[in-house]
C-alpha cells in the first residue's frame, strides 16, 4: 500500500539474508504483477541512502533496533518508518524488549 500512496521506494529491513531470500521468493509474483519490482529494496541493516519520498518497513524491529540502535534511530528521526515486532502477548516468553530492558 505504501507504493500506492506518495512513496516511490519501499526499503524493507529484515534481520537476515535468509529472511530476505524467503520474502523475495514469496512476494516475487506480487511485485511483478503490481509493476513495482524496482521500487522494493531489501536490506539487513540501515546502511542505505534514503530519498525524500522513500519509506522504511522494519520487520522484527525489536531485534534490529537493539542490534543497530544508532542507525535505527538516525533513520527514524529523519524518515518515515513502520516498525513491526513479533512479540507474543499471551505467553510466558518475554519479548526482546523486556529482556534487554530488564
Rosetta blueprint (number, residue, H / E / L):
1 X L
2 X H
3 X H
4 X H
5 X L
6 X L
7 X L
8 X L
9 X E
10 X E
11 X E
12 X E
13 X E
14 X L
15 X L
16 X L
17 X H
18 X H
19 X H
20 X H
21 X H
22 X H
23 X H
24 X H
25 X H
26 X H
27 X H
28 X H
29 X H
30 X H
31 X H
32 X H
33 X H
34 X L
35 X L
36 X L
37 X H
38 X H
39 X H
40 X E
41 X E
42 X E
43 X E
44 X L
45 X L
46 X L
47 X L
48 X L
49 X L
50 X L
51 X L
52 X L
53 X L
54 X E
55 X E
56 X E
57 X E
58 X E
59 X L
60 X L
61 X H
62 X H
63 X H
64 X H
65 X H
66 X H
67 X H
68 X L
69 X H
70 X H
71 X H
72 X H
73 X H
74 X H
75 X H
76 X H
77 X H
78 X H
79 X L
80 X E
81 X E
82 X E
83 X E
84 X L
85 X L
86 X L
87 X L
88 X L
89 X L
90 X L
91 X L
92 X L
93 X L
94 X L
95 X L
96 X H
97 X H
98 X H
99 X H
100 X H
101 X H
102 X L
